[in-house]
Structure formats: C-alpha cells, structure tokens
Amino acid sequence: MEDTITTGIDFMTKIQSGHYVLLKFTKKDGSTRIMKATLNFDLIPKEKKPKEANSEKIMKDLEKNKILRIFDLEKIDWRTVPFEQVDWVQTYDKDNKTIRYKVDTKKILKI
C-alpha cells in the first residue's frame, strides 16, 4: 500500500517513526539518489549529534527553504535534502515490512 505525504509534518513523522528510512530524491545536479537516513538520535554518533534539536526551526526551514537536514547513515554525516525533490520515503513496520510513501509537496503545512 502506498500513501501520499503532502506536508512537512507528515514527512518528519515518517522519518522519525523508525530506526531509518530510505528516500529517493533528485539532487541539484539532476542525478537521482537513494539515501539511507535517520533522525533517530540513537543511531547518530555522539560527535555528530546537534547540541539542540529545535523542531520549530526545522519546520520553518522545511516550509521556507523547502529543505530538510537529515543524517545520512552511509556517509555518516548530515545532508540537506530538497523536500520538493523527494519522490518517495520508505519505512518499515514492526514486522520489518516495507511501507512506501510517495511525496506530493503541493500542500506544505504553514506554521
């Protein structure tokens, strides 16, 4: 089953809902990338964790600049993902079954 993510809050919720997600997006240079990423601080090395997590700032950045900073588990560093260029986000349920969400950014929630 494939649902649609339409807001920044939906997007953040899906990313935070598990240990990690896969997301497919188009980079600025036009190439496509599939990233294994997380916002789960338990999976981020101590030296890479931000000093503070400010949800309001994250949501404003997502709304205003259409970007999300997310931790890349393969590069072991933070990356900026252009929200409007995300095709889909894939998460896993408690039984490790794949759940894929397509992204439609025409309805980003205002805060």
MOPAC internal coordinates of N, CA, C and O (Angstrom, degrees):
PM7 1SCF
backbone

  N    0.0000 0     0.00 0     0.00 0    0    0    0
  C    1.4375 1     0.00 0     0.00 0    1    0    0
  C    1.5229 1   109.35 1     0.00 0    2    1    0
  O    1.2310 1   120.46 1   -42.59 1    3    2    1
  N    1.3186 1   116.72 1   137.41 1    3    2    1
  C    1.4514 1   121.32 1  -179.05 1    5    3    2
  C    1.5166 1   109.26 1  -124.04 1    6    5    3
  O    1.2310 1   120.90 1   -60.15 1    7    6    5
  N    1.3365 1   115.88 1   119.85 1    7    6    5
  C    1.4531 1   121.53 1   175.83 1    9    7    6
  C    1.5241 1   108.06 1  -101.09 1   10    9    7
  O    1.2310 1   121.04 1    -5.78 1   11   10    9
  N    1.3248 1   115.62 1   174.22 1   11   10    9
  C    1.4539 1   120.53 1  -179.02 1   13   11   10
  C    1.5184 1   110.59 1  -114.66 1   14   13   11
  O    1.2310 1   120.91 1   -46.93 1   15   14   13
  N    1.3187 1   115.86 1   133.07 1   15   14   13
  C    1.4567 1   122.56 1   173.22 1   17   15   14
  C    1.5244 1   106.04 1   -93.73 1   18   17   15
  O    1.2310 1   120.47 1   -55.75 1   19   18   17
  N    1.3359 1   116.71 1   124.25 1   19   18   17
  C    1.4602 1   119.49 1  -177.47 1   21   19   18
  C    1.5232 1   113.24 1  -118.30 1   22   21   19
  O    1.2310 1   119.64 1   166.28 1   23   22   21
  N    1.3251 1   118.29 1   -13.72 1   23   22   21
  C    1.4622 1   119.82 1  -176.99 1   25   23   22
  C    1.5191 1   110.95 1  -128.88 1   26   25   23
  O    1.2310 1   121.63 1   -18.01 1   27   26   25
  N    1.3093 1   114.48 1   161.99 1   27   26   25
  C    1.4579 1   120.42 1   175.51 1   29   27   26
  C    1.5163 1   112.14 1   -60.12 1   30   29   27
  O    1.2310 1   120.58 1   143.60 1   31   30   29
  N    1.3291 1   116.49 1   -36.40 1   31   30   29
  C    1.4688 1   119.82 1   179.42 1   33   31   30
  C    1.5187 1   110.15 1   -65.70 1   34   33   31
  O    1.2310 1   119.76 1   136.50 1   35   34   33
  N    1.3316 1   118.06 1   -43.50 1   35   34   33
  C    1.4763 1   121.02 1   175.90 1   37   35   34
  C    1.5283 1   110.06 1   -56.81 1   38   37   35
  O    1.2310 1   121.49 1   133.63 1   39   38   37
  N    1.3195 1   114.74 1   -46.37 1   39   38   37
  C    1.4645 1   121.42 1  -177.85 1   41   39   38
  C    1.5260 1   110.70 1   -59.50 1   42   41   39
  O    1.2310 1   120.94 1   129.55 1   43   42   41
  N    1.3255 1   115.81 1   -50.45 1   43   42   41
  C    1.4689 1   120.44 1  -179.55 1   45   43   42
  C    1.5243 1   111.27 1   -62.23 1   46   45   43
  O    1.2310 1   120.36 1   138.98 1   47   46   45
  N    1.3194 1   116.93 1   -41.02 1   47   46   45
  C    1.4638 1   121.11 1  -179.36 1   49   47   46
  C    1.5250 1   110.96 1   -61.21 1   50   49   47
  O    1.2310 1   120.41 1   136.41 1   51   50   49
  N    1.3181 1   116.82 1   -43.59 1   51   50   49
  C    1.4663 1   120.35 1  -179.75 1   53   51   50
  C    1.5291 1   110.58 1   -64.76 1   54   53   51
  O    1.2310 1   120.32 1   139.91 1   55   54   53
  N    1.3215 1   117.00 1   -40.09 1   55   54   53
  C    1.4582 1   120.34 1  -178.93 1   57   55   54
  C    1.5222 1   110.98 1   -68.87 1   58   57   55
  O    1.2310 1   120.18 1   142.88 1   59   58   57
  N    1.3164 1   117.26 1   -37.12 1   59   58   57
  C    1.4535 1   120.98 1  -178.15 1   61   59   58
  C    1.5251 1   113.27 1   -83.83 1   62   61   59
  O    1.2310 1   120.11 1   171.91 1   63   62   61
  N    1.3243 1   117.40 1    -8.09 1   63   62   61
  C    1.4631 1   120.46 1  -171.70 1   65   63   62
  C    1.5259 1   114.17 1   -73.53 1   66   65   63
  O    1.2310 1   119.45 1   161.53 1   67   66   65
  N    1.2994 1   118.66 1   -18.47 1   67   66   65
  C    1.4575 1   119.78 1  -177.91 1   69   67   66
  C    1.5125 1   111.85 1  -141.21 1   70   69   67
  O    1.2310 1   121.60 1    15.49 1   71   70   69
  N    1.2946 1   114.54 1  -164.51 1   71   70   69
  C    1.4601 1   118.71 1  -179.33 1   73   71   70
  C    1.5210 1   111.28 1   -72.27 1   74   73   71
  O    1.2310 1   120.93 1   135.35 1   75   74   73
  N    1.3151 1   115.83 1   -44.65 1   75   74   73
  C    1.4549 1   119.47 1   178.92 1   77   75   74
  C    1.5179 1   109.48 1  -153.00 1   78   77   75
  O    1.2310 1   121.26 1   -13.96 1   79   78   77
  N    1.3287 1   115.20 1   166.04 1   79   78   77
  C    1.4560 1   121.99 1   175.53 1   81   79   78
  C    1.5220 1   108.24 1  -131.92 1   82   81   79
  O    1.2310 1   121.31 1   -18.77 1   83   82   81
  N    1.3091 1   115.11 1   161.23 1   83   82   81
  C    1.4559 1   121.11 1   166.31 1   85   83   82
  C    1.5159 1   105.19 1  -107.89 1   86   85   83
  O    1.2310 1   120.29 1   -41.91 1   87   86   85
  N    1.3100 1   117.06 1   138.09 1   87   86   85
  C    1.4464 1   118.85 1   174.03 1   89   87   86
  C    1.5079 1   110.07 1  -136.46 1   90   89   87
  O    1.2310 1   121.75 1   -40.04 1   91   90   89
  N    1.3227 1   114.25 1   139.96 1   91   90   89
  C    1.4621 1   121.10 1   180.00 1   93   91   90
  C    1.5198 1   107.53 1  -108.57 1   94   93   91
  O    1.2310 1   121.24 1   -52.47 1   95   94   93
  N    1.3416 1   115.24 1   127.53 1   95   94   93
  C    1.4474 1   119.51 1   179.37 1   97   95   94
  C    1.5213 1   110.21 1  -147.12 1   98   97   95
  O    1.2310 1   121.53 1   -14.29 1   99   98   97
  N    1.3329 1   114.68 1   165.71 1   99   98   97
  C    1.4560 1   121.39 1   178.05 1  101   99   98
  C    1.5250 1   107.83 1  -100.72 1  102  101   99
  O    1.2310 1   120.90 1   -54.86 1  103  102  101
  N    1.3253 1   115.88 1   125.14 1  103  102  101
  C    1.4552 1   121.57 1   179.85 1  105  103  102
  C    1.5303 1   110.25 1   -76.51 1  106  105  103
  O    1.2310 1   120.95 1   -12.23 1  107  106  105
  N    1.3378 1   115.78 1   167.77 1  107  106  105
  C    1.4702 1   120.77 1  -179.72 1  109  107  106
  C    1.5241 1   112.47 1   -56.36 1  110  109  107
  O    1.2310 1   120.52 1   146.30 1  111  110  109
  N    1.3385 1   116.60 1   -33.70 1  111  110  109
  C    1.4661 1   119.87 1  -178.05 1  113  111  110
  C    1.5317 1   112.70 1   -79.75 1  114  113  111
  O    1.2310 1   120.58 1  -179.29 1  115  114  113
  N    1.3448 1   116.50 1     0.71 1  115  114  113
  C    1.4613 1   120.95 1   177.68 1  117  115  114
  C    1.5205 1   114.17 1    94.45 1  118  117  115
  O    1.2310 1   120.16 1   169.48 1  119  118  117
  N    1.3199 1   117.29 1   -10.52 1  119  118  117
  C    1.4671 1   119.57 1   179.24 1  121  119  118
  C    1.5308 1   109.74 1   -78.06 1  122  121  119
  O    1.2310 1   121.08 1   -23.24 1  123  122  121
  N    1.3184 1   115.54 1   156.76 1  123  122  121
  C    1.4589 1   122.33 1   179.90 1  125  123  122
  C    1.5154 1   109.40 1   -99.02 1  126  125  123
  O    1.2310 1   120.83 1   -37.41 1  127  126  125
  N    1.3200 1   116.01 1   142.59 1  127  126  125
  C    1.4545 1   120.10 1   179.35 1  129  127  126
  C    1.5122 1   109.60 1  -136.15 1  130  129  127
  O    1.2310 1   121.09 1   -38.31 1  131  130  129
  N    1.3240 1   115.52 1   141.69 1  131  130  129
  C    1.4627 1   122.00 1   169.97 1  133  131  130
  C    1.5202 1   106.05 1  -111.73 1  134  133  131
  O    1.2310 1   121.05 1   -59.96 1  135  134  133
  N    1.3252 1   115.60 1   120.04 1  135  134  133
  C    1.4567 1   121.61 1  -175.05 1  137  135  134
  C    1.5294 1   110.22 1  -113.56 1  138  137  135
  O    1.2310 1   120.97 1   -43.98 1  139  138  137
  N    1.3136 1   115.74 1   136.02 1  139  138  137
  C    1.4628 1   121.63 1   170.73 1  141  139  138
  C    1.5202 1   105.07 1   -94.09 1  142  141  139
  O    1.2310 1   120.82 1   -65.29 1  143  142  141
  N    1.3365 1   116.03 1   114.71 1  143  142  141
  C    1.4554 1   119.85 1  -169.93 1  145  143  142
  C    1.5196 1   112.27 1  -140.37 1  146  145  143
  O    1.2310 1   121.43 1   -11.62 1  147  146  145
  N    1.3318 1   114.86 1   168.38 1  147  146  145
  C    1.4549 1   120.56 1  -179.66 1  149  147  146
  C    1.5201 1   111.45 1  -153.65 1  150  149  147
  O    1.2310 1   121.31 1   -19.37 1  151  150  149
  N    1.3051 1   115.11 1   160.63 1  151  150  149
  C    1.4533 1   123.65 1   164.82 1  153  151  150
  C    1.5325 1   108.49 1  -124.77 1  154  153  151
  O    1.2310 1   120.70 1  -166.65 1  155  154  153
  N    1.3231 1   116.27 1    13.35 1  155  154  153
  C    1.4553 1   122.93 1   177.39 1  157  155  154
  C    1.5333 1   107.88 1   -82.13 1  158  157  155
  O    1.2310 1   120.46 1   -70.80 1  159  158  157
  N    1.3230 1   116.72 1   109.20 1  159  158  157
  C    1.4663 1   121.03 1  -174.53 1  161  159  158
  C    1.5247 1   113.07 1   -63.43 1  162  161  159
  O    1.2310 1   119.65 1   159.67 1  163  162  161
  N    1.3257 1   118.28 1   -20.33 1  163  162  161
  C    1.4667 1   120.80 1   177.05 1  165  163  162
  C    1.5318 1   111.40 1   -66.40 1  166  165  163
  O    1.2310 1   120.00 1   157.20 1  167  166  165
  N    1.3213 1   117.61 1   -22.80 1  167  166  165
  C    1.4639 1   121.74 1  -178.20 1  169  167  166
  C    1.5327 1   113.10 1   -98.00 1  170  169  167
  O    1.2310 1   120.18 1   176.51 1  171  170  169
  N    1.3131 1   117.26 1    -3.49 1  171  170  169
  C    1.4649 1   121.88 1  -178.02 1  173  171  170
  C    1.5218 1   108.60 1   -98.21 1  174  173  171
  O    1.2310 1   120.11 1   -52.06 1  175  174  173
  N    1.3535 1   117.40 1   127.94 1  175  174  173
  C    1.4680 1   119.73 1   179.51 1  177  175  174
  C    1.5358 1   111.57 1   -57.13 1  178  177  175
  O    1.2310 1   120.90 1   -34.44 1  179  178  177
  N    1.3136 1   115.88 1   145.56 1  179  178  177
  C    1.4601 1   122.41 1  -175.88 1  181  179  178
  C    1.5256 1   112.26 1   -50.74 1  182  181  179
  O    1.2310 1   120.37 1   135.64 1  183  182  181
  N    1.3281 1   116.89 1   -44.36 1  183  182  181
  C    1.4622 1   120.62 1  -176.83 1  185  183  182
  C    1.5317 1   113.24 1   -70.41 1  186  185  183
  O    1.2310 1   120.10 1   167.11 1  187  186  185
  N    1.3290 1   117.41 1   -12.89 1  187  186  185
  C    1.4668 1   122.04 1  -179.80 1  189  187  186
  C    1.5302 1   113.15 1  -103.35 1  190  189  187
  O    1.2310 1   120.65 1   172.68 1  191  190  189
  N    1.3322 1   116.36 1    -7.32 1  191  190  189
  C    1.4687 1   119.16 1  -178.95 1  193  191  190
  C    1.5258 1   109.71 1   -71.76 1  194  193  191
  O    1.2310 1   120.51 1   -41.12 1  195  194  193
  N    1.3353 1   116.63 1   138.88 1  195  194  193
  C    1.4688 1   118.75 1   176.34 1  197  195  194
  C    1.5233 1   110.22 1   -69.21 1  198  197  195
  O    1.2310 1   120.92 1   -25.78 1  199  198  197
  N    1.3188 1   115.84 1   154.22 1  199  198  197
  C    1.4638 1   120.28 1  -179.65 1  201  199  198
  C    1.5264 1   111.56 1   -65.10 1  202  201  199
  O    1.2310 1   121.02 1   148.11 1  203  202  201
  N    1.3477 1   115.65 1   -31.89 1  203  202  201
  C    1.4565 1   119.72 1   177.21 1  205  203  202
  C    1.5259 1   109.72 1  -145.31 1  206  205  203
  O    1.2310 1   121.09 1   -27.84 1  207  206  205
  N    1.3131 1   115.51 1   152.16 1  207  206  205
  C    1.4684 1   120.74 1   176.18 1  209  207  206
  C    1.5183 1   106.70 1  -111.50 1  210  209  207
  O    1.2310 1   120.75 1   -65.79 1  211  210  209
  N    1.3148 1   116.17 1   114.21 1  211  210  209
  C    1.4538 1   121.64 1  -177.78 1  213  211  210
  C    1.5267 1   108.94 1  -112.92 1  214  213  211
  O    1.2310 1   120.57 1   -83.22 1  215  214  213
  N    1.3213 1   116.51 1    96.78 1  215  214  213
  C    1.4719 1   122.03 1  -176.78 1  217  215  214
  C    1.5198 1   112.07 1   -59.61 1  218  217  215
  O    1.2310 1   120.47 1   141.53 1  219  218  217
  N    1.3261 1   116.70 1   -38.47 1  219  218  217
  C    1.4672 1   119.92 1  -179.19 1  221  219  218
  C    1.5267 1   110.53 1   -63.85 1  222  221  219
  O    1.2310 1   120.19 1   137.26 1  223  222  221
  N    1.3400 1   117.24 1   -42.74 1  223  222  221
  C    1.4661 1   121.11 1   178.78 1  225  223  222
  C    1.5309 1   110.38 1   -65.00 1  226  225  223
  O    1.2310 1   120.43 1   138.77 1  227  226  225
  N    1.3164 1   116.79 1   -41.23 1  227  226  225
  C    1.4658 1   121.40 1   179.25 1  229  227  226
  C    1.5310 1   110.04 1   -61.12 1  230  229  227
  O    1.2310 1   120.27 1   135.18 1  231  230  229
  N    1.3394 1   117.08 1   -44.82 1  231  230  229
  C    1.4576 1   120.70 1  -178.91 1  233  231  230
  C    1.5336 1   111.51 1   -68.69 1  234  233  231
  O    1.2310 1   119.95 1   141.83 1  235  234  233
  N    1.3349 1   117.69 1   -38.17 1  235  234  233
  C    1.4654 1   120.17 1   177.75 1  237  235  234
  C    1.5235 1   110.41 1   -64.89 1  238  237  235
  O    1.2310 1   120.47 1   139.30 1  239  238  237
  N    1.3246 1   116.70 1   -40.70 1  239  238  237
  C    1.4641 1   120.53 1   178.29 1  241  239  238
  C    1.5270 1   110.34 1   -64.47 1  242  241  239
  O    1.2310 1   120.92 1   140.15 1  243  242  241
  N    1.3190 1   115.84 1   -39.85 1  243  242  241
  C    1.4580 1   120.79 1   178.66 1  245  243  242
  C    1.5311 1   110.61 1   -64.53 1  246  245  243
  O    1.2310 1   120.76 1   137.84 1  247  246  245
  N    1.3452 1   116.16 1   -42.16 1  247  246  245
  C    1.4633 1   120.41 1  -179.36 1  249  247  246
  C    1.5271 1   111.78 1   -72.08 1  250  249  247
  O    1.2310 1   120.33 1   130.25 1  251  250  249
  N    1.3313 1   116.98 1   -49.75 1  251  250  249
  C    1.4671 1   121.42 1  -173.59 1  253  251  250
  C    1.5317 1   112.73 1   -74.76 1  254  253  251
  O    1.2310 1   120.51 1   130.62 1  255  254  253
  N    1.3175 1   116.62 1   -49.38 1  255  254  253
  C    1.4694 1   121.42 1  -174.20 1  257  255  254
  C    1.5199 1   113.61 1  -100.56 1  258  257  255
  O    1.2310 1   120.52 1   172.79 1  259  258  257
  N    1.3357 1   116.60 1    -7.21 1  259  258  257
  C    1.4655 1   122.30 1   179.51 1  261  259  258
  C    1.5303 1   112.34 1    59.32 1  262  261  259
  O    1.2310 1   121.41 1  -143.23 1  263  262  261
  N    1.3472 1   114.90 1    36.77 1  263  262  261
  C    1.4685 1   119.40 1   177.85 1  265  263  262
  C    1.5239 1   110.04 1  -129.97 1  266  265  263
  O    1.2310 1   121.45 1   -23.55 1  267  266  265
  N    1.3014 1   114.83 1   156.45 1  267  266  265
  C    1.4612 1   121.85 1   176.04 1  269  267  266
  C    1.5127 1   108.21 1  -133.92 1  270  269  267
  O    1.2310 1   121.07 1   -47.84 1  271  270  269
  N    1.3156 1   115.56 1   132.16 1  271  270  269
  C    1.4599 1   119.45 1   172.48 1  273  271  270
  C    1.5210 1   107.16 1   -90.36 1  274  273  271
  O    1.2310 1   121.42 1   -53.31 1  275  274  273
  N    1.3150 1   114.89 1   126.69 1  275  274  273
  C    1.4638 1   121.71 1  -175.39 1  277  275  274
  C    1.5223 1   108.39 1  -139.14 1  278  277  275
  O    1.2310 1   120.49 1   -29.33 1  279  278  277
  N    1.3205 1   116.67 1   150.67 1  279  278  277
  C    1.4588 1   120.43 1  -177.02 1  281  279  278
  C    1.5273 1   110.52 1   -88.49 1  282  281  279
  O    1.2310 1   121.17 1   -59.93 1  283  282  281
  N    1.3242 1   115.36 1   120.07 1  283  282  281
  C    1.4633 1   123.19 1   179.47 1  285  283  282
  C    1.5315 1   108.23 1   -82.66 1  286  285  283
  O    1.2310 1   120.49 1   -65.26 1  287  286  285
  N    1.3213 1   116.66 1   114.74 1  287  286  285
  C    1.4656 1   121.32 1  -176.40 1  289  287  286
  C    1.5279 1   113.41 1   -75.81 1  290  289  287
  O    1.2310 1   119.61 1   164.99 1  291  290  289
  N    1.3150 1   118.34 1   -15.01 1  291  290  289
  C    1.4625 1   120.51 1   177.68 1  293  291  290
  C    1.5251 1   111.43 1   -91.27 1  294  293  291
  O    1.2310 1   120.18 1   142.91 1  295  294  293
  N    1.3254 1   117.26 1   -37.09 1  295  294  293
  C    1.4659 1   121.31 1   179.12 1  297  295  294
  C    1.5229 1   111.41 1   -89.88 1  298  297  295
  O    1.2310 1   120.66 1   170.60 1  299  298  297
  N    1.3220 1   116.35 1    -9.40 1  299  298  297
  C    1.4654 1   123.99 1  -179.23 1  301  299  298
  C    1.5302 1   110.70 1    52.71 1  302  301  299
  O    1.2310 1   121.35 1  -128.21 1  303  302  301
  N    1.3316 1   115.02 1    51.79 1  303  302  301
  C    1.4550 1   120.68 1   178.24 1  305  303  302
  C    1.5245 1   109.59 1  -163.52 1  306  305  303
  O    1.2310 1   121.04 1   -14.23 1  307  306  305
  N    1.3162 1   115.61 1   165.77 1  307  306  305
  C    1.4500 1   122.24 1   178.93 1  309  307  306
  C    1.5103 1   110.18 1   -77.51 1  310  309  307
  O    1.2310 1   120.58 1   -37.51 1  311  310  309
  N    1.3177 1   116.50 1   142.49 1  311  310  309
  C    1.4486 1   122.87 1   178.01 1  313  311  310
  C    1.5269 1   108.84 1  -134.55 1  314  313  311
  O    1.2310 1   121.28 1   -26.75 1  315  314  313
  N    1.3099 1   115.15 1   153.25 1  315  314  313
  C    1.4513 1   121.61 1   175.57 1  317  315  314
  C    1.5179 1   108.10 1  -100.38 1  318  317  315
  O    1.2310 1   121.16 1   -53.31 1  319  318  317
  N    1.3148 1   115.39 1   126.69 1  319  318  317
  C    1.4594 1   121.25 1  -179.65 1  321  319  318
  C    1.5276 1   108.34 1  -113.24 1  322  321  319
  O    1.2310 1   119.94 1   -53.61 1  323  322  321
  N    1.3397 1   117.72 1   126.39 1  323  322  321
  C    1.4636 1   120.42 1   176.40 1  325  323  322
  C    1.5327 1   110.23 1   -73.77 1  326  325  323
  O    1.2310 1   120.72 1   -71.79 1  327  326  325
  N    1.3254 1   116.23 1   108.21 1  327  326  325
  C    1.4634 1   121.82 1  -174.70 1  329  327  326
  C    1.5155 1   112.47 1   -53.88 1  330  329  327
  O    1.2310 1   119.86 1   139.45 1  331  330  329
  N    1.3158 1   117.88 1   -40.55 1  331  330  329
  C    1.4660 1   120.48 1  -177.99 1  333  331  330
  C    1.5247 1   112.76 1   -71.22 1  334  333  331
  O    1.2310 1   119.99 1   169.58 1  335  334  333
  N    1.3114 1   117.63 1   -10.42 1  335  334  333
  C    1.4622 1   121.42 1   179.98 1  337  335  334
  C    1.5316 1   112.51 1  -102.21 1  338  337  335
  O    1.2310 1   120.17 1  -177.24 1  339  338  337
  N    1.3351 1   117.29 1     2.76 1  339  338  337
  C    1.4649 1   121.03 1   179.90 1  341  339  338
  C    1.5256 1   108.80 1   -79.13 1  342  341  339
  O    1.2310 1   120.82 1   -53.56 1  343  342  341
  N    1.3319 1   116.04 1   126.44 1  343  342  341
  C    1.4719 1   121.47 1   177.85 1  345  343  342
  C    1.5218 1   111.33 1   -86.00 1  346  345  343
  O    1.2310 1   121.23 1   133.47 1  347  346  345
  N    1.3238 1   115.25 1   -46.53 1  347  346  345
  C    1.4576 1   120.00 1  -179.79 1  349  347  346
  C    1.5213 1   111.94 1  -155.42 1  350  349  347
  O    1.2310 1   121.88 1   -19.54 1  351  350  349
  N    1.3346 1   114.01 1   160.46 1  351  350  349
  C    1.4659 1   123.33 1   175.08 1  353  351  350
  C    1.5136 1   106.22 1  -126.43 1  354  353  351
  O    1.2310 1   120.71 1   -46.68 1  355  354  353
  N    1.3191 1   116.24 1   133.32 1  355  354  353
  C    1.4645 1   120.89 1  -179.90 1  357  355  354
  C    1.5248 1   109.00 1  -117.62 1  358  357  355
  O    1.2310 1   120.79 1   -54.71 1  359  358  357
  N    1.3281 1   116.10 1   125.29 1  359  358  357
  C    1.4577 1   122.18 1   177.26 1  361  359  358
  C    1.5227 1   108.34 1  -119.70 1  362  361  359
  O    1.2310 1   121.07 1     2.99 1  363  362  361
  N    1.3046 1   115.57 1  -177.01 1  363  362  361
  C    1.4699 1   121.16 1  -178.15 1  365  363  362
  C    1.5121 1   108.83 1  -136.15 1  366  365  363
  O    1.2310 1   120.81 1   -41.73 1  367  366  365
  N    1.3366 1   116.05 1   138.27 1  367  366  365
  C    1.4507 1   118.94 1   178.61 1  369  367  366
  C    1.5247 1   109.91 1   -83.16 1  370  369  367
  O    1.2310 1   120.63 1     3.56 1  371  370  369
  N    1.3289 1   116.40 1  -176.44 1  371  370  369
  C    1.4714 1   121.09 1  -176.02 1  373  371  370
  C    1.5256 1   112.75 1   -62.80 1  374  373  371
  O    1.2310 1   119.99 1   157.88 1  375  374  373
  N    1.3373 1   117.62 1   -22.12 1  375  374  373
  C    1.4655 1   121.74 1   177.41 1  377  375  374
  C    1.5301 1   111.81 1   -95.54 1  378  377  375
  O    1.2310 1   121.27 1  -168.18 1  379  378  377
  N    1.3386 1   115.18 1    11.82 1  379  378  377
  C    1.4628 1   123.06 1   178.97 1  381  379  378
  C    1.5299 1   113.18 1    66.38 1  382  381  379
  O    1.2310 1   120.96 1  -154.85 1  383  382  381
  N    1.3343 1   115.77 1    25.15 1  383  382  381
  C    1.4620 1   120.41 1   174.92 1  385  383  382
  C    1.5247 1   108.65 1   -84.90 1  386  385  383
  O    1.2310 1   120.85 1   -37.14 1  387  386  385
  N    1.3173 1   115.99 1   142.86 1  387  386  385
  C    1.4575 1   122.20 1  -177.75 1  389  387  386
  C    1.5253 1   111.86 1   -74.14 1  390  389  387
  O    1.2310 1   121.19 1   -45.33 1  391  390  389
  N    1.3303 1   115.34 1   134.67 1  391  390  389
  C    1.4598 1   122.14 1   172.75 1  393  391  390
  C    1.5250 1   105.63 1  -126.84 1  394  393  391
  O    1.2310 1   120.40 1   -59.21 1  395  394  393
  N    1.3188 1   116.84 1   120.79 1  395  394  393
  C    1.4647 1   120.79 1  -178.96 1  397  395  394
  C    1.5253 1   109.62 1  -113.42 1  398  397  395
  O    1.2310 1   121.34 1   -45.07 1  399  398  397
  N    1.3179 1   115.04 1   134.93 1  399  398  397
  C    1.4598 1   122.82 1   178.84 1  401  399  398
  C    1.5166 1   108.84 1  -118.05 1  402  401  399
  O    1.2310 1   120.11 1   -51.69 1  403  402  401
  N    1.3234 1   117.39 1   128.31 1  403  402  401
  C    1.4589 1   118.85 1   172.70 1  405  403  402
  C    1.5300 1   107.11 1   -83.15 1  406  405  403
  O    1.2310 1   120.58 1   -22.79 1  407  406  405
  N    1.3160 1   116.50 1   157.21 1  407  406  405
  C    1.4568 1   120.90 1  -176.21 1  409  407  406
  C    1.5233 1   109.71 1  -115.03 1  410  409  407
  O    1.2310 1   120.92 1   -52.68 1  411  410  409
  N    1.3133 1   115.85 1   127.32 1  411  410  409
  C    1.4659 1   123.01 1   175.40 1  413  411  410
  C    1.5217 1   106.55 1  -126.46 1  414  413  411
  O    1.2310 1   120.41 1   -76.20 1  415  414  413
  N    1.3231 1   116.82 1   103.80 1  415  414  413
  C    1.4624 1   120.83 1  -171.93 1  417  415  414
  C    1.5148 1   114.17 1   -89.25 1  418  417  415
  O    1.2310 1   119.46 1  -162.08 1  419  418  417
  N    1.2987 1   118.63 1    17.92 1  419  418  417
  C    1.4611 1   120.08 1  -179.21 1  421  419  418
  C    1.5337 1   111.84 1   -71.47 1  422  421  419
  O    1.2310 1   120.42 1   164.54 1  423  422  421
  N    1.3261 1   116.80 1   -15.46 1  423  422  421
  C    1.4593 1   120.20 1  -175.94 1  425  423  422
  C    1.5267 1   111.29 1  -123.92 1  426  425  423
  O    1.2310 1   119.33 1  -120.49 1  427  426  425
  N    1.3075 1   118.88 1    59.51 1  427  426  425
  C    1.4599 1   120.64 1   179.03 1  429  427  426
  C    1.5174 1   108.84 1   -73.90 1  430  429  427
  O    1.2310 1   120.76 1   -48.85 1  431  430  429
  N    1.3179 1   116.15 1   131.15 1  431  430  429
  C    1.4499 1   122.55 1  -176.93 1  433  431  430
  C    1.5212 1   111.09 1   -71.18 1  434  433  431
  O    1.2310 1   120.61 1   -47.15 1  435  434  433
  N    1.3145 1   116.43 1   132.85 1  435  434  433
  C    1.4659 1   122.47 1   175.67 1  437  435  434
  C    1.5295 1   108.98 1   -85.59 1  438  437  435
  O    1.2310 1   120.71 1   -39.35 1  439  438  437
  N    1.3395 1   116.25 1   140.65 1  439  438  437
  C    1.4640 1   118.97 1   176.50 1  441  439  438
  C    1.5090 1   110.59 1  -117.86 1  442  441  439
  O    1.2310 1   120.10 1   180.00 1  443  442  441

